[in-house]
Amino acid sequence: MSRTVLIGGGTGLSTFARVMKDFDSSLTLVVAVTDDGGSSGIIREAMLMPPPGDVRNNIIALADDEELLTKVFSYRFKAPSMDGHSIGNIIIAGLTEMYESFPEAVVAASKMLNIKGRVLPVADDLVHLVAELDDGSIIKGESKISSVGKRVRRIFLDKPAKALPEVIDAIASAETIMVGPGSILTSVVPNFLVSGVREAFRKSRGRKIYICNIMTQPGESEGFSLGDHVEVVEDYCGEAFDMIFWTEVRGVETSVLNRYKEKGSSPVENDMLFDRRVKVIDGVTTALIDDGRTRLVVRHSRNSILSILDELCLLGESRI
């Protein structure tokens, strides 16, 4: 049985988890706890607890998509007075109050949805992400960092946070550790700012894999090449990756790419052509998501994820 750990945040991690759960029964997702926007941000400030949103997304990803309870966890209130809250966020917040523990609430929610694998918040601390910009100014709050429109010099937490023991154990015993995809500074890097994670990652004998984003992200990685992504993540995690996956963008509707371009986002260019660690994957998809406005977004396709798993020899335990 393969022991695989995925480290990241919200959408990118859940996209991979949704495919991988059918092939790896010992999957562990380590999720950042610095989200401060939307429903999660309101709940974290009202209840002084870590934000539930990214954890909820990944619990849902590992659950049976046909179950009614999964649909309940995914549902978001439309009434203006409900502030766009997700029912799943409210359930996790209620469980946190009931158990007086956010990690125990995550375990309880995971059992409710009978998930395949395990979801772990990286820490049980109420922390904010802070960025020092190139002009020396300081920005506090994950949601503000990517919207300020200036180059980030460094990223850190507003106070010390300690990783859950289960997170350290999972990384230490992993055969494969996959970092990303996800917003490089606000989903991936925050995990390595938590005390114990960087050290456990460096000491782990497991294969260390980086999954690069398909598109650059305005305010975080605008203009970044593959090499830039790798350099930043390796700097924060303190260890060189054994294998790096870059996805070639082909077949995406021009109108979709133009919309990304208008916002300062473009496909990540591969400038590591002679680095033998780099594996080129062909296969992206445009998926419809509904966040109050229905829109097409660029995502790793199921086939591209399967190609990565095949390269990593992680397809041997299919339960489809």
C-alpha positions as CSV (number, residue, x, y, z in Angstrom):
1,M,0.0,0.0,0.0
2,S,1.4,3.4,-1.0
3,R,1.5,6.1,1.6
4,T,1.0,9.4,-0.3
5,V,0.8,12.9,1.2
6,L,-0.5,15.9,-0.7
7,I,0.4,19.4,0.6
8,G,-1.5,22.5,-0.5
9,G,-4.7,24.4,-0.1
10,G,-8.0,24.5,-1.8
11,T,-9.0,24.0,-5.4
12,G,-5.7,22.6,-6.7
13,L,-5.4,20.0,-4.0
14,S,-9.0,18.9,-4.2
15,T,-8.8,18.5,-8.0
16,F,-6.1,15.9,-7.6
17,A,-7.7,14.3,-4.5
18,R,-10.9,13.7,-6.4
19,V,-9.1,11.5,-8.9
20,M,-6.5,9.9,-6.6
21,K,-8.9,8.6,-4.0
22,D,-9.8,5.7,-6.3
23,F,-6.1,4.6,-6.6
24,D,-4.5,5.2,-3.2
25,S,-6.3,4.1,0.0
26,S,-3.7,5.7,2.3
27,L,-4.0,9.2,0.9
28,T,-3.4,12.1,3.3
29,L,-4.1,15.7,2.5
30,V,-2.3,18.4,4.4
31,V,-4.3,21.7,4.1
32,A,-3.2,25.3,4.8
33,V,-5.1,27.2,7.5
34,T,-4.5,30.9,6.4
35,D,-7.6,31.5,4.3
36,D,-9.4,34.7,5.5
37,G,-11.8,35.4,2.7
38,G,-15.5,34.8,2.2
39,S,-17.5,32.4,4.4
40,S,-14.3,31.0,6.0
41,G,-13.0,34.5,6.9
42,I,-16.3,35.4,8.6
43,I,-16.4,32.2,10.6
44,R,-12.7,32.3,11.6
45,E,-13.1,35.9,13.0
46,A,-16.5,35.2,14.6
47,M,-15.5,32.0,16.4
48,L,-11.7,32.5,16.6
49,M,-11.0,29.2,14.9
50,P,-9.0,28.1,11.8
51,P,-10.9,28.7,8.6
52,P,-13.0,25.7,7.5
53,G,-13.3,26.3,3.7
54,D,-10.2,24.6,2.3
55,V,-10.6,21.7,4.7
56,R,-14.2,21.3,3.6
57,N,-13.3,21.4,-0.1
58,N,-10.9,18.5,0.4
59,I,-13.2,16.5,2.6
60,I,-15.8,16.7,-0.1
61,A,-13.2,15.7,-2.8
62,L,-12.5,12.5,-0.9
63,A,-16.1,11.7,-0.3
64,D,-18.6,9.8,-2.4
65,D,-19.9,12.4,-4.8
66,E,-23.3,10.7,-5.1
67,E,-24.1,10.9,-1.4
68,L,-26.8,13.4,-0.4
69,L,-24.7,14.5,2.6
70,T,-21.9,15.5,0.3
71,K,-24.2,17.7,-1.7
72,V,-25.4,19.3,1.6
73,F,-21.8,20.0,2.6
74,S,-21.2,21.7,-0.8
75,Y,-24.4,23.8,-0.8
76,R,-23.9,27.6,-0.3
77,F,-26.7,29.8,1.0
78,K,-28.1,32.3,-1.5
79,A,-30.0,34.5,1.0
80,P,-28.0,37.8,1.4
81,S,-28.4,37.7,5.2
82,M,-26.5,34.4,5.2
83,D,-23.3,36.0,3.9
84,G,-22.7,33.3,1.3
85,H,-22.0,30.7,3.9
86,S,-21.4,27.1,2.9
87,I,-23.4,24.6,4.9
88,G,-20.3,22.5,5.2
89,N,-18.4,25.5,6.8
90,I,-21.2,25.9,9.3
91,I,-21.3,22.2,10.2
92,I,-17.5,22.2,10.7
93,A,-17.8,25.3,12.8
94,G,-20.6,23.7,14.9
95,L,-18.5,20.6,15.4
96,T,-15.5,22.7,16.5
97,E,-17.6,24.3,19.2
98,M,-19.1,21.0,20.2
99,Y,-15.8,19.2,20.5
100,E,-13.8,22.3,21.5
101,S,-11.3,21.2,18.9
102,F,-10.9,22.1,15.2
103,P,-8.9,18.9,14.4
104,E,-11.5,16.7,16.1
105,A,-14.2,18.6,14.1
106,V,-12.4,17.7,10.9
107,V,-12.2,14.1,11.9
108,A,-15.9,14.0,12.7
109,A,-16.9,15.7,9.4
110,S,-14.7,13.2,7.6
111,K,-16.5,10.3,9.2
112,M,-19.9,11.9,8.3
113,L,-18.9,11.8,4.6
114,N,-17.1,8.4,4.9
115,I,-14.1,9.8,3.0
116,K,-11.4,7.7,1.3
117,G,-8.2,8.8,2.9
118,R,-7.6,11.5,5.5
119,V,-7.7,15.4,5.6
120,L,-5.5,17.2,8.1
121,P,-5.4,20.9,8.8
122,V,-1.6,21.7,8.9
123,A,-2.1,23.4,12.4
124,D,-4.7,24.2,15.0
125,D,-3.6,27.8,15.3
126,L,-5.4,31.0,14.3
127,V,-2.8,32.7,12.2
128,H,-2.7,35.2,9.4
129,L,-0.5,35.3,6.3
130,V,1.7,38.4,6.0
131,A,3.7,39.6,3.0
132,E,6.5,42.0,2.7
133,L,6.4,43.6,-0.7
134,D,9.2,44.8,-2.9
135,D,8.6,48.4,-1.8
136,G,9.0,47.4,1.8
137,S,5.4,47.7,2.7
138,I,3.6,45.0,4.8
139,I,0.3,43.4,3.9
140,K,-1.6,41.2,6.3
141,G,-4.2,38.7,5.2
142,E,-4.2,36.0,2.5
143,S,-7.1,37.6,0.6
144,K,-5.3,41.0,0.4
145,I,-1.9,39.7,-0.7
146,S,-2.9,38.6,-4.1
147,S,-5.1,41.6,-4.7
148,V,-2.6,44.3,-3.9
149,G,-0.9,44.1,-7.3
150,K,2.7,44.4,-6.2
151,R,5.6,41.9,-6.2
152,V,6.0,40.0,-3.0
153,R,9.5,39.9,-1.5
154,R,8.8,37.3,1.3
155,I,5.9,35.7,3.0
156,F,5.5,34.8,6.7
157,L,3.0,34.2,9.5
158,D,1.9,36.8,12.0
159,K,2.8,34.5,14.9
160,P,4.3,31.1,15.4
161,A,2.2,28.1,14.6
162,K,3.0,24.4,15.4
163,A,2.1,21.6,13.0
164,L,-0.3,18.9,14.2
165,P,1.6,15.7,15.3
166,E,-0.4,13.7,12.8
167,V,0.9,16.0,10.0
168,I,4.5,15.4,11.0
169,D,4.0,11.7,11.3
170,A,2.3,11.5,7.8
171,I,5.2,13.4,6.1
172,A,7.8,11.4,8.0
173,S,6.3,8.0,6.9
174,A,5.2,9.0,3.4
175,E,6.6,7.1,0.4
176,T,5.5,10.0,-1.9
177,I,5.0,13.6,-1.0
178,M,3.3,15.8,-3.6
179,V,3.4,19.6,-3.3
180,G,0.8,21.6,-5.2
181,P,-0.8,22.5,-7.4
182,G,-2.3,25.6,-5.8
183,S,-1.7,29.3,-5.3
184,I,2.0,29.3,-4.8
185,L,2.2,32.0,-2.0
186,T,-1.2,31.6,-0.4
187,S,-2.0,27.9,-0.6
188,V,1.3,26.0,-1.0
189,V,4.0,28.0,0.9
190,P,1.9,28.7,4.0
191,N,2.1,25.0,5.0
192,F,6.0,25.2,5.2
193,L,5.8,28.3,7.4
194,V,4.2,26.2,10.2
195,S,6.8,24.9,12.7
196,G,7.9,21.3,12.0
197,V,6.7,21.0,8.4
198,R,9.8,22.2,6.7
199,E,12.0,20.0,9.0
200,A,9.8,16.9,8.5
201,F,9.8,17.4,4.7
202,R,13.6,17.7,4.6
203,K,14.1,14.6,6.7
204,S,11.5,12.4,5.0
205,R,12.9,9.7,2.7
206,G,9.8,9.8,0.6
207,R,9.9,11.0,-3.0
208,K,9.4,14.7,-3.2
209,I,7.2,15.8,-6.1
210,Y,6.2,19.3,-7.3
211,I,3.1,19.8,-9.4
212,C,3.3,23.2,-11.0
213,N,0.3,25.3,-11.6
214,I,-0.9,25.5,-15.2
215,M,-1.5,29.2,-15.2
216,T,0.3,32.1,-13.5
217,Q,-1.6,34.0,-10.9
218,P,-2.0,37.8,-10.8
219,G,-0.5,39.2,-7.6
220,E,1.3,36.0,-6.7
221,S,3.2,34.6,-9.7
222,E,2.5,37.0,-12.5
223,G,5.2,36.4,-15.2
224,F,6.6,33.4,-13.3
225,S,8.2,30.6,-15.4
226,L,8.4,27.0,-14.3
227,G,11.9,27.7,-12.9
228,D,10.6,30.6,-10.9
229,H,7.8,28.5,-9.3
230,V,10.3,25.7,-8.4
231,E,12.9,28.2,-7.0
232,V,10.3,29.8,-4.7
233,V,8.8,26.6,-3.4
234,E,12.2,24.9,-2.9
235,D,13.4,27.9,-1.0
236,Y,10.5,27.7,1.5
237,C,10.4,23.9,1.8
238,G,14.2,23.7,2.1
239,E,14.7,20.7,-0.2
240,A,15.1,20.1,-3.9
241,F,12.4,18.1,-5.6
242,D,13.0,14.7,-7.0
243,M,10.5,15.1,-9.8
244,I,8.7,18.2,-11.3
245,F,5.5,18.1,-13.4
246,W,4.7,20.8,-15.9
247,T,1.5,20.7,-18.0
248,E,1.4,21.9,-21.5
249,V,-1.6,24.0,-22.4
250,R,-3.2,22.9,-25.7
251,G,-6.8,22.8,-26.9
252,V,-8.1,25.4,-24.5
253,E,-10.7,27.8,-25.9
254,T,-9.1,31.1,-27.0
255,S,-11.8,33.1,-25.3
256,V,-11.0,31.4,-22.0
257,L,-7.2,32.1,-22.4
258,N,-8.0,35.7,-23.4
259,R,-10.0,36.2,-20.2
260,Y,-7.0,35.0,-18.2
261,K,-4.7,37.3,-20.2
262,E,-6.9,40.3,-19.4
263,K,-6.4,39.6,-15.7
264,G,-2.6,39.2,-16.1
265,S,-2.5,35.4,-16.1
266,S,-0.9,33.2,-18.7
267,P,0.3,29.6,-19.2
268,V,3.4,28.9,-17.2
269,E,6.4,28.6,-19.6
270,N,8.8,25.7,-19.2
271,D,12.3,27.1,-19.0
272,M,13.8,23.9,-17.4
273,L,14.1,22.0,-20.7
274,F,17.4,20.4,-19.8
275,D,16.5,19.5,-16.2
276,R,15.9,15.8,-16.1
277,R,13.6,16.1,-13.1
278,V,11.0,17.8,-15.3
279,K,8.2,15.6,-16.8
280,V,5.9,17.2,-19.4
281,I,2.2,16.3,-19.1
282,D,-0.2,17.0,-21.9
283,G,-3.8,17.4,-20.9
284,V,-5.7,20.3,-19.4
285,T,-9.4,20.9,-19.2
286,T,-11.8,23.8,-18.9
287,A,-14.2,23.2,-16.1
288,L,-17.4,25.1,-15.2
289,I,-17.5,26.3,-11.6
290,D,-20.2,28.3,-10.0
291,D,-19.1,31.0,-7.5
292,G,-22.1,33.3,-7.9
293,R,-21.2,33.6,-11.6
294,T,-20.8,30.6,-13.9
295,R,-17.4,30.6,-15.6
296,L,-14.9,28.3,-17.3
297,V,-11.6,27.8,-15.6
298,V,-8.4,26.0,-16.6
299,R,-7.8,22.8,-14.6
300,H,-5.7,19.6,-14.7
301,S,-7.8,17.1,-16.6
302,R,-8.5,13.6,-15.2
303,N,-6.3,12.2,-17.9
304,S,-3.4,14.5,-17.0
305,I,-3.7,13.6,-13.4
306,L,-3.7,9.9,-14.3
307,S,-0.6,10.5,-16.4
308,I,1.2,11.9,-13.4
309,L,0.0,9.0,-11.2
310,D,1.2,6.5,-13.9
311,E,4.6,8.2,-14.0
312,L,4.8,7.9,-10.2
313,C,3.6,4.2,-10.3
314,L,0.6,5.1,-8.2
315,L,-2.1,3.4,-10.3
316,G,-1.7,-0.1,-8.9
317,E,-4.5,0.1,-6.3
318,S,-7.5,1.0,-8.4
319,R,-10.8,0.4,-6.7
320,I,-13.0,1.6,-9.6
